[in-house]
């Protein structure tokens, strides 16, 4: 059986294949804050849901299995997961970070953790020499997004891993955009994988969640301690929703990717569009590297309009596509990074990254692709 076939079966069955105790196909929601003890020093293995919960554990094991990791940790949000990973470091430590990444992640490194004495250097991680040049004595980790948000830059995970290992650094990879269905960073040399489970893993825009997956036992135990101490754990109901979402992950991604490729090619043909950024376009930057380390391209793309007045026209007139933040759901969403996801990124950096008043990001869903194209055409042409 191929790896892809194994993934599909694992995604549907989950870590346990259902509840072994009752035979329930849908793993139960243990909607409880606390657990009754059998007596003094006689625990069922569960004490308090911030520490452990059967539904959350099932999800953590499932995500870890899909990523090829030893253990997974579930959080209340993706930023909660990232925050836990940053707590691996202390004042005086230095982290090299992709300069093109989600605005919330940028805010964490540039403001919140900068105030605690953790220094971050933002570099174009497509440039391996730039990464090497940024390494210094206090450097402890490299943090990358690939593909990046919103410019769809692709970083060579194997290449960065070689630099990390050479310098005894931790490599953290945000795998939100491609998920373990299309990309497995741990197999490519990463030490820690981050997810916003709100996006593709949940897949229906109805929950918030985050994940970390790792293989090193010492790292896992430290993360567990940080997680239970800081408290950003996932609730049982949200865990159940993600488990349900993961069952259709491969179907949703394949259909959304089919739509995204068609839409990206259509956008490139429109006179009003300056450029399209999607890793599934063969003539695009990063296509070959992405193909060498991933089995797919995902469903998110960005495009630049020639006239910035078109931005308001498009956002005001889409009907099938929804003007909303986030990505990775069954619904197609369009976002304006300049004032939404990347509003707090410094102007100088936004200009360098091309996150300006001309850029729109599109998360392609599973609707009929012709309906999506007709909707975009009406909005772009003003028909």
Secondary structure as UniProt FT lines:
FT   HELIX           3..13
FT   TURN            14..16
FT   TURN            20..22
FT   TURN            40..41
FT   TURN            49..51
FT   HELIX           54..67
FT   STRAND          71..75
FT   HELIX           78..86
FT   TURN            87..88
FT   TURN            91..92
FT   STRAND          94..98
FT   HELIX           103..107
FT   HELIX           108..112
FT   TURN            113..117
FT   STRAND          119..123
FT   TURN            125..126
FT   HELIX           128..134
FT   TURN            137..138
FT   STRAND          139..145
FT   TURN            149..151
FT   HELIX           157..166
FT   TURN            167..168
FT   STRAND          170..174
FT   TURN            176..178
FT   HELIX           179..182
FT   HELIX           185..188
FT   STRAND          192..196
FT   TURN            197..202
FT   STRAND          210..214
FT   HELIX           217..230
FT   HELIX           236..246
FT   TURN            247..248
FT   HELIX           249..268
FT   TURN            271..272
FT   STRAND          273..277
FT   TURN            279..280
FT   TURN            282..283
FT   TURN            285..286
FT   HELIX           287..293
FT   STRAND          300..305
FT   HELIX           309..317
FT   STRAND          322..323
FT   STRAND          333..335
FT   TURN            337..344
FT   HELIX           347..353
FT   TURN            357..358
FT   STRAND          359..363
FT   HELIX           369..381
//
